[in-house]
Amino acid sequence: MFRAGSVAVVGRPNAGKSTLVNALVGEKVAIVSDKPQTTRKRILGVARRPGAEIALFDTPGIHKPEYRMNAAMVRDATDALASADRVLFVVDAAAERGPGETFILGLIAGAGVPSILALNKIDRIRKAKLLPLTAELSQRHAFAAVVPVSARTGENVDRLFEVLAASLPEGAPAYPDDFLTATPETEWIAEVIREKLLERTRDELPFAHAVVIESVRQAEGKDITVVTASIVVEREGQKGIVVGKGGSMIRDIGRAAREELEEELGRRLYLELTVRVKADWRNDEGFLAQLRGGPGT
């Protein structure tokens, strides 16, 4: 008996969805940071264990959108709800409850798809708090199962996989054995650069930047891939932050991204990073289409 199917992973921003997807897959297929809204589009990661294959769709955190970019992010999450075989609702067990959970629970109920609740970040709370939290959320929706988990430490991750797999229908695998994600290489390079920027910046900058891959080419006569990329920000002051004193920040971002990418891709890279200003890019439909892989300007 083999079970296979798709699972939409949804939750509020910063609930730890991407970290959990990476833990279930066993490889890094989504970037992670401690900043909300790190995930900006739906990402596929395929998790496998003997007898089961789960196509996990990591989605942007569901929030009240203030820009067109954010509206597209929320649409990605809600679209995943409608098309998946199952829903995994990830809740930060250590965070305060708010209207966000109520809104997402309404979306899950409207989708009519069997759902599992993952209470994440249990390594940050006293275990005595789990029972009342489980009871509270279970009263608000009829979850097929509730699994306390820590994506960061790996606690109960295998148990969560077993619960998800057992809920899926019998069927053949949908992907080749060596397939982990559908993210194109150029898009992944941009994501890793963005992750390194997120690790090094604070305040409003994480929400106001994007990474555009301008070109990827093989250096003439050399065994090295040259990547030209732009970090796009909204104001001149933000550009100064990303560049840093004497170019120190952008060099550090480039070095960290290059080292990780070389290890993952198994070849030498040279990153040419620049910073440019594009006011109000989060509301520019053409630019957003370019970021999301469609035709843009």
For each residue, the residues with C-beta under 8 A, 3 or more apart:
1: 51 170
2: 51 52 53 170 171 172 173
3: 51 52 53 165 166 168 169 170 171
4: 52 53 54 55 168 169 171 172 173 174
5: 54 55 84 85 86 168 169 171
6: 54 55 56 57 83 84 85 86
7: 54 55 56 57 84 85 86 87 88 164 168
8: 57 59 77 80 81 83 84 86 87 88 113
9: 17 20 21 56 57 58 59 80 88 90
10: 17 59 62 77 80 81 87 88 89 90 104 107 108
11: 15 16 17 61 62 89 90 91 92 104
12: 15 61 62 63 91 92 95 98 100 101 104
13: 36 37 60 61 62 63
14: 34 35 36 38 61 92 95
15: 11 12 61 90 91 92 95 120
16: 11 19 20 90 92 120 121 151 152
17: 9 10 11 20 21 39 58 59 61 90
18: 21 22 30 31 32 38 39 43 58
19: 16 22 23 32 151 152
20: 9 16 17 23 24 90 118 120 149 151 157 160
21: 9 17 18 24 25 29 30 43 45 47 56 58
22: 18 19 25 27 28 29 30 32 45 151
23: 19 20 26 151 154 157
24: 20 21 45 47 54 56 157 160 161
25: 21 22 29 45 46 47 56 180 181
26: 23 47
27: 22 45 180
28: 22 31 264
29: 21 22 25 43 44 45 58 180 181 183
30: 18 21 22 39 43 45 58 191
31: 18 28 38 39 191 192 194 195 198
32: 18 19 22 38 195
33: 38 195 198 199 206
34: 14
35: 14 38 198 206
36: 13 14 61 63
37: 13 40 60 61 63 70 73 206 207
38: 14 18 31 32 33 35 195 198 206
39: 17 18 30 31 43 58 59 60 61 73
40: 37 60 69 73 291
41: 60 72 73 76 292
42: 57 58 59 60 76 77 79 80
43: 18 21 29 30 39 57 58 181 183
44: 29 55 56 57 58 181 182 183
45: 21 22 24 25 27 29 30 55 56 58 180 181
46: 25 53 54 55 56 175 179 180 181
47: 21 24 25 26 53 54 56 161
48: 52 53 54 177
49: 52 158 161 162 165
50:
51: 1 2 3 165
52: 2 3 4 48 49 161 165 168
53: 2 3 4 46 47 48 173 174 175
54: 4 5 6 7 24 46 47 48 161 164 165 168
55: 4 5 6 7 44 45 46 174 175
56: 6 7 9 21 24 25 44 45 46 47 88
57: 6 7 8 9 42 43 44 80 84
58: 9 17 18 21 29 30 39 42 43 44 45
59: 8 9 10 17 39 42 62 76 77 80
60: 13 37 39 40 41 42 73 74 76 77
61: 11 12 13 14 15 17 36 37 39 73 77
62: 10 11 12 13 59 74 77 78 100 103 104 107
63: 12 13 36 37 70 74 100
64:
65: 68 70 71 73 74
66: 70
67: 70 71 282 283
68: 65 71 72 282 283 284 285 288
69: 40 72 73 282 283 288
70: 37 63 65 66 67 73 74 282
71: 65 67 68 74 75
72: 41 68 69 75 76 288 292
73: 37 39 40 41 60 61 65 69 70 76 77
74: 60 62 63 65 70 71 77 78
75: 71 72 78 79
76: 41 42 59 60 72 73 79 80
77: 8 10 42 59 60 61 62 73 74 80 81
78: 62 74 75 81 82 107
79: 42 75 76 82 83
80: 8 9 10 42 57 59 76 77 83 84
81: 8 10 77 78 84 87 107 108 111 113
82: 78 79 111
83: 6 8 79 80
84: 5 6 7 8 57 80 81 87 113
85: 5 6 7 113 168 169
86: 5 6 7 8 113 114 115 116 164 167 168
87: 7 8 10 81 84 108 111 113 114 115 116
88: 7 8 9 10 56 115 116 118 164
89: 10 11 104 105 108 115 116 117 118 141 143
90: 9 10 11 15 16 17 20 118 120
91: 11 12 15 95 101 117 118 119 120 137
92: 11 12 14 15 16 95 120 121
93: 119 120 121 122 124 125 129 130 133 148
94: 121 124 125
95: 12 14 15 91 92 121
96:
97: 101 136
98: 12 101 102
99: 102 103
100: 12 62 63 103 104
101: 12 91 97 98 104 105 137 140
102: 98 99 105 106 140
103: 62 99 100 106 107
104: 10 11 12 62 89 100 101 107 108
105: 89 101 102 108 109 140 141
106: 102 103 109 110
107: 10 62 78 81 103 104 110 111
108: 10 81 87 89 104 105 111 113 115 141
109: 105 106 112 141
110: 106 107
111: 81 82 87 107 108
112: 109
113: 8 81 84 85 86 87 108
114: 86 87 144 167
115: 86 87 88 89 108 141 143 144
116: 86 87 88 89 143 144 145 146 147 160 163 164 167
117: 89 91 134 137 138 141 143 145 146 147
118: 20 88 89 90 91 147 148 149 160
119: 91 93 122 130 133 134 137 146 147 148 149
120: 15 16 20 90 91 92 93 149 150 151
121: 16 92 93 94 95 124 125 150 151 152
122: 93 119 125 127 130 148 149 150 155 156
123: 150 152 153 155
124: 93 94 121
125: 93 94 121 122 129 130
126: 129
127: 122 130
128: 131
129: 93 125 126 132 133
130: 93 119 122 125 127 133 134 148
131: 128 134 135
132: 129 135 136
133: 93 119 129 130 136 137
134: 117 119 130 131 137 138 146 148
135: 131 132 138 139
136: 97 132 133 139 140
137: 91 101 117 119 133 134 140 141 143 146
138: 117 134 135 141 142 143 146
139: 135 136
140: 101 102 105 136 137
141: 89 105 108 109 115 117 137 138
142: 138
143: 89 115 116 117 137 138 146
144: 114 115 116 167
145: 116 117 163 167
146: 116 117 119 134 137 138 143
147: 116 117 118 119 156 159 160 163
148: 93 118 119 122 130 134 156
149: 20 118 119 120 122 155 156 157 159 160
150: 120 121 122 123 153 154 155 156 157
151: 16 19 20 22 23 120 121 154 157
152: 16 19 121 123
153: 123 150
154: 23 150 151 157
155: 122 123 149 150
156: 122 147 148 149 150 159 160
157: 20 23 24 149 150 151 154 160 161
158: 49 161 162
159: 147 149 156 162 163
160: 20 24 116 118 147 149 156 157 163 164
161: 24 47 49 52 54 157 158 164 165
162: 49 158 159 165 166
163: 116 145 147 159 160 166 167
164: 7 54 86 88 116 160 161 167 168
165: 3 49 51 52 54 161 162 168
166: 3 162 163
167: 86 114 116 144 145 163 164
168: 3 4 5 7 52 54 85 86 164 165 171
169: 3 4 5 85
170: 1 2 3
171: 2 3 4 5 168 174
172: 2 4
173: 2 4 53 177
174: 4 53 55 171
175: 46 53 55 179
176: 179
177: 48 173
178:
179: 46 175 176
180: 25 27 29 45 46
181: 25 29 43 44 45 46
182: 44
183: 29 43 44 187 188 191
184: 187 188 293
185: 188 189 216 265
186: 189 190 213 216
187: 183 184 190 191 213 293
188: 183 184 185 191 192
189: 185 186 192 193 213 216 227 229 257 261
190: 186 187 193 194 211 212 213 229
191: 30 31 183 187 188 194 195 211
192: 31 188 189 195 196 257 260 261
193: 189 190 196 197 211 229 231 253 254 257 271 273
194: 31 190 191 197 198 209 210 211
195: 31 32 33 38 191 192 198 199 257
196: 192 193 199 200 252 253 256 257 260
197: 193 194 200 201 205 206 209 211 231 242 253
198: 31 33 35 38 194 195 201 206
199: 33 195 196 256
200: 196 197 249 252 253
201: 197 198 205 206 209 241 242
202: 205 206
203:
204: 207 208
205: 197 201 202 208 209 233 238 241 242
206: 33 35 37 38 197 198 201 202 209
207: 37 204 282
208: 204 205 233 234 235 238 282
209: 194 197 201 205 206 231 232 233 238 242
210: 194 231 232 281 287 291
211: 190 191 193 194 197 229 230 231 232
212: 190 229 230 232 290 291
213: 186 187 189 190 216 227 228 229
214: 228 229 230
215: 226 227 228
216: 185 186 189 213 225 226 227 228
217: 225 226
218: 222 224 225 226
219: 222 223 224 225 226 270
220:
221:
222: 218 219
223: 219 267 268
224: 218 219 267 268 269 270
225: 216 217 218 219 267 268 269 270
226: 215 216 217 218 219 269 270 272
227: 189 213 215 216 269 270 271 272
228: 213 214 215 216 272 274
229: 189 190 193 211 212 213 214 271 272 273 274
230: 211 212 214 273 274 275 276
231: 193 197 209 210 211 242 250 253 273 274 275 276
232: 209 210 211 212 275 276 277 278 281 287
233: 205 208 209 238 239 242 275 276 277 278
234: 208 238 277 278 279 280 281 282
235: 208 238 239 277 279
236: 239 240 277
237: 240 241
238: 205 208 209 233 234 235 241 242 277
239: 233 235 236 242 243 275 276 277
240: 236 237 243 244
241: 201 205 237 238 244 249
242: 197 201 205 209 231 233 238 239 249 250 253 275
243: 239 240 247 249 250 275
244: 240 241 247 248 249 250 251 252
245: 248 249
246:
247: 243 244 250 251
248: 244 245 251 252
249: 200 241 242 243 244 245 252 253
250: 231 242 243 244 247 253 254 273 275
251: 244 247 248 254 255
252: 196 200 244 248 249 255 256
253: 193 196 197 200 231 242 249 250 256 257 273
254: 193 250 251 257 258 271 273
255: 251 252 258 259
256: 196 199 252 253 259 260
257: 189 192 193 195 196 253 254 260 261 271
258: 254 255 261 262 269 270 271
259: 255 256 262 263
260: 192 196 256 257 263 264
261: 189 192 257 258 264 265 269
262: 258 259 265 266 267 268 269
263: 259 260 266
264: 28 260 261
265: 185 261 262 269
266: 262 263
267: 223 224 225 262
268: 223 224 225 262
269: 224 225 226 227 258 261 262 265
270: 219 224 225 226 227 258
271: 193 227 229 254 257 258
272: 226 227 228 229
273: 193 229 230 231 250 253 254
274: 228 229 230 231
275: 230 231 232 233 239 242 243 250
276: 230 231 232 233 239
277: 232 233 234 235 236 238 239
278: 232 233 234 281 284 287
279: 234 235
280: 234 283 284
281: 210 232 234 278 284 287 288
282: 67 68 69 70 207 208 234 288
283: 67 68 69 280
284: 68 278 280 281 287 288
285: 68 288 289
286: 289 290 296 297
287: 210 232 278 281 284 290 291 296 297
288: 68 69 72 281 282 284 285 291 292 296
289: 285 286 292 294 295 296
290: 212 286 287 294 295 296 297
291: 40 210 212 287 288 296
292: 41 72 288 289
293: 184 187
294: 289 290
295: 289 290
296: 286 287 288 289 290 291
297: 286 287 290
